Amino acid sequence: MSEINIIGAACMDILISSVDRDTFFSGKQKVDTIRMYPGGDALNEALILSHFKADTKLISVLGDDQTGRFLLEHMKAENLAYNEDILKKKMETYLSLVMVDQNGERTFVGNRNGSLRKLDLSHIRIDEDAKIVCLASVFISEKLRNEELCDLFTSIKKKGKILCADCSTPKHGETLKEMDCLRYVDHFFCNETEAAALCETKDVSEMDLLFKEHGVNAYIKCGEKGCYHDGRYFHGTPLKHVVDTTGAGDSFAAGFLLSLSKGGSIEGCIRQGNEFGRKACEYLGATEWIKHEECA
């Protein structure tokens, strides 16, 4: 049994740094670095939490293939707990090609039928002793739409768990009006672009008000401006140079959850999230930064 259950996507990231977007497909592109890292919202969050000694379990699916088994061995090496049936026959592990430009911004290419889109309710079994449950990948799986998430979230809340959810870009034009499942979430994380799509406005203060009107307790991640919550910005430490923004949002969520698990105040949780998100941007790869951090 684990104190924190993280549900969602696990995959392999192949990061290509210093990509010139204008010439990448010219056939003449040379880049600084090509590296392979574990990735996916849920796996990133779980690896960070486990590194900092939080009692964490990943609930996800991978293909029973070479990539899936490689990721499984990495989880074992990092002492990360996971659901026993995580490897699935006749499923292809998701590979994400992440092209990072000179400003640290990313473009993703992934296999359409990969495991990232296959997680469904039958795969999700929450530990009875878990205190915090986080769905790291709203909108990632085609099998978890609003109706399924309402079922999942109500069952989690009935068990007295603290429910958190992280976001990705709506895949089918979903708006806040259609996502009534979010009303069950105690802490909902989204970045400014995701919030704009859900709320149909680009004004952060309007997003905040709309979330409140729909009963959603949202934390809007706004990059270098920090996190907007409850009518104000919570600013983090400025970054001197952005290397790669991959996983910055996942690191924010992990920092928030780590502080939350220790009984931290909301402001303390946000500030821990901002700090983790900032550190993630200093290295290539979503969780590479934790190798340079004390785990005690």
C-alpha positions in Angstrom: 0.0 0.0 0.0 1.2 3.5 -0.8 0.3 6.9 0.6 0.2 8.6 -2.8 -1.2 6.9 -6.0 -0.4 8.6 -9.3 -2.6 7.5 -12.2 -1.9 8.2 -15.8 0.7 8.1 -18.6 4.1 6.5 -18.8 6.2 6.5 -21.9 9.6 6.9 -23.3 10.8 10.4 -24.3 13.4 10.9 -27.1 14.6 14.5 -26.7 16.3 16.3 -29.5 17.8 19.6 -28.3 18.6 22.9 -30.1 16.2 22.2 -32.9 15.8 25.0 -35.5 12.1 24.8 -36.4 12.5 26.4 -39.8 15.1 23.9 -41.1 14.4 20.7 -39.1 12.9 18.9 -42.0 15.3 20.3 -44.6 17.4 17.1 -44.4 20.4 19.0 -43.3 19.7 19.5 -39.6 22.4 18.9 -37.0 21.5 19.2 -33.3 23.4 19.4 -30.0 22.0 16.4 -28.2 19.7 13.4 -28.7 18.9 11.5 -25.5 16.3 9.0 -24.3 14.5 9.4 -21.0 11.5 7.9 -19.1 8.5 10.2 -19.6 4.8 10.7 -19.4 2.9 12.9 -16.9 2.3 10.2 -14.3 5.7 8.5 -14.5 7.4 11.9 -14.2 5.4 12.8 -11.1 5.9 9.4 -9.5 9.6 9.3 -10.1 10.1 12.7 -8.5 8.0 11.9 -5.5 9.7 8.6 -5.0 13.1 10.3 -5.2 12.1 12.6 -2.4 11.1 9.5 -0.3 7.3 10.0 -0.6 5.5 6.6 -0.4 4.3 6.6 -4.0 2.8 4.1 -6.4 2.4 4.5 -10.2 -0.8 3.2 -11.8 -0.4 3.0 -15.6 -0.1 0.7 -18.6 2.8 -0.1 -20.9 3.2 -2.5 -23.8 4.8 -5.8 -23.1 7.6 -4.9 -25.5 11.2 -3.9 -25.4 10.5 -0.3 -24.5 7.9 -1.2 -21.8 10.3 -3.7 -20.2 13.1 -1.1 -20.2 10.9 1.4 -18.4 9.9 -1.3 -15.9 13.5 -2.0 -15.1 14.1 1.8 -14.6 11.2 1.9 -12.1 12.6 -1.0 -10.2 16.0 0.7 -10.1 14.4 3.8 -8.7 12.4 1.8 -6.1 9.1 3.1 -7.5 6.1 0.9 -6.8 3.7 0.2 -9.7 0.6 -1.9 -10.5 1.6 -5.5 -11.0 -0.3 -5.8 -14.3 1.3 -2.7 -15.9 2.7 -4.6 -18.9 -0.1 -5.4 -21.4 0.1 -8.0 -24.2 -0.8 -6.7 -27.7 -0.2 -3.1 -26.6 2.6 -0.8 -28.0 4.5 1.3 -25.5 4.2 5.0 -26.4 7.3 6.7 -27.7 7.3 10.5 -27.7 9.7 12.4 -29.9 10.3 15.8 -28.2 11.9 18.5 -30.3 13.3 21.3 -28.1 14.1 24.6 -29.8 16.7 27.2 -28.8 14.3 28.8 -26.3 13.5 25.5 -24.5 10.0 25.2 -26.1 8.8 21.8 -27.3 7.1 20.1 -30.2 5.9 16.5 -29.7 5.5 13.6 -32.1 4.0 10.3 -30.8 2.6 7.0 -32.1 -1.1 7.4 -32.4 -2.0 3.9 -31.1 0.5 3.8 -28.3 -0.2 2.9 -24.6 -0.6 6.6 -23.7 -4.1 6.5 -25.1 -5.2 3.1 -23.7 -5.6 3.5 -20.0 -9.2 2.8 -18.9 -11.2 2.3 -15.7 -10.4 -1.5 -15.6 -6.7 -0.7 -15.2 -7.2 1.6 -12.2 -7.3 0.1 -8.7 -6.6 2.5 -5.9 -4.7 1.4 -2.7 -7.1 1.3 0.2 -4.6 3.1 2.5 -3.7 5.8 -0.1 -4.3 9.3 1.3 -3.7 11.3 -1.9 -4.7 10.2 -5.4 -3.7 12.2 -8.5 -4.8 11.7 -12.1 -1.7 13.1 -13.9 -3.2 13.0 -17.3 -6.7 14.4 -17.9 -7.4 14.3 -21.6 -4.5 12.0 -22.4 -6.4 8.7 -22.6 -9.2 8.2 -25.2 -10.7 5.8 -22.7 -11.2 8.3 -19.9 -13.7 10.9 -21.0 -15.9 13.0 -18.7 -18.4 10.2 -18.0 -15.6 7.8 -17.0 -13.8 10.4 -15.0 -17.0 11.2 -13.1 -17.3 7.5 -12.1 -13.6 7.3 -11.1 -13.6 10.6 -9.2 -16.8 9.9 -7.3 -15.5 6.5 -6.2 -12.2 8.0 -5.0 -14.0 10.7 -3.0 -16.4 8.2 -1.4 -13.3 6.5 0.0 -12.2 9.7 1.7 -9.1 10.4 -0.4 -7.7 13.8 -1.3 -8.1 14.0 -5.1 -5.8 15.9 -7.4 -5.7 16.1 -11.2 -3.2 17.5 -13.6 -4.1 18.5 -17.1 -3.1 18.3 -20.8 -4.5 20.1 -23.8 -8.2 19.1 -24.5 -8.1 16.7 -27.4 -11.7 17.1 -28.6 -12.4 20.7 -27.9 -13.7 20.0 -24.4 -14.7 23.1 -22.4 -15.2 23.7 -18.7 -18.9 23.5 -19.2 -18.6 19.9 -20.4 -16.1 18.7 -17.8 -18.3 18.5 -14.7 -16.0 15.7 -13.4 -13.6 18.5 -12.3 -16.0 19.5 -9.6 -14.9 16.4 -7.6 -11.2 17.4 -7.7 -9.7 19.0 -4.6 -6.7 20.5 -6.4 -6.7 20.9 -10.2 -3.5 21.8 -12.0 -3.4 23.2 -15.5 -1.1 25.5 -17.5 -2.2 28.8 -19.0 -2.8 27.3 -22.5 -4.8 24.4 -21.2 -6.9 26.7 -19.0 -7.5 29.1 -22.0 -8.9 26.2 -24.0 -11.1 25.0 -21.2 -12.4 28.5 -20.2 -12.5 30.0 -23.7 -10.6 33.1 -22.7 -7.0 34.2 -22.6 -7.4 36.4 -19.5 -6.0 34.5 -16.4 -8.2 36.3 -13.9 -11.3 35.4 -16.0 -10.1 31.8 -16.1 -9.8 31.8 -12.3 -13.3 33.2 -11.9 -14.8 30.8 -14.3 -13.2 27.8 -12.6 -14.6 29.1 -9.3 -18.1 29.5 -10.8 -17.9 25.8 -11.9 -16.8 24.6 -8.5 -13.2 23.9 -9.6 -10.3 24.7 -7.3 -7.7 25.5 -10.0 -4.0 26.3 -10.0 -3.0 27.9 -13.3 0.7 27.4 -14.1 1.9 30.5 -16.0 5.6 29.8 -16.7 8.0 32.4 -15.5 5.1 34.4 -14.0 4.5 31.6 -11.5 1.2 30.1 -10.5 -2.2 32.0 -10.5 -4.6 30.9 -7.8 -7.4 32.5 -5.9 -7.0 35.9 -7.5 -3.3 36.3 -7.3 0.1 35.2 -8.7 2.5 33.2 -6.6 5.8 34.0 -8.1 8.8 31.7 -8.1 12.5 32.3 -8.3 13.4 33.7 -11.8 15.3 31.4 -14.2 18.5 32.7 -15.7 18.4 30.3 -18.6 15.8 27.8 -19.8 17.3 24.6 -21.2 14.1 22.5 -21.6 10.5 23.0 -20.3 9.7 19.3 -20.7 8.1 18.1 -17.5 8.1 21.5 -15.8 4.3 21.1 -15.1 4.8 17.6 -13.9 7.5 18.8 -11.5 5.2 21.5 -10.3 2.5 18.9 -9.5 5.0 16.7 -7.8 6.3 19.5 -5.6 2.7 20.5 -4.7 1.8 16.9 -3.8 5.0 16.4 -1.8 4.2 19.4 0.4 0.6 18.4 0.6 1.5 14.9 1.9 3.5 16.6 4.6 0.6 18.8 5.7 1.9 21.9 4.0 -0.3 25.0 3.6 -1.7 25.9 0.2 0.8 28.7 -0.2 3.6 26.3 0.8 2.4 23.6 -1.7 2.4 26.2 -4.5 5.8 27.5 -3.6 7.2 24.0 -3.5 5.6 23.3 -6.9 7.1 26.5 -8.4 10.5 25.6 -7.1 10.4 22.0 -8.6 9.1 23.4 -11.9 11.9 25.9 -12.1 14.5 23.3 -11.4 13.1 21.0 -14.1 13.7 23.8 -16.7 17.5 23.9 -15.9 18.1 20.4 -17.5 17.4 18.5 -20.6 14.8 15.8 -19.8 11.7 15.9 -17.6 13.2 14.4 -14.4 16.9 14.8 -15.0 17.0 17.6 -12.4 16.4 15.2 -9.5 19.8 13.6 -10.0 21.3 16.9 -8.8 19.1 17.2 -5.7 19.4 15.7 -2.2 16.7 13.2 -1.6 16.7 13.4 2.2 
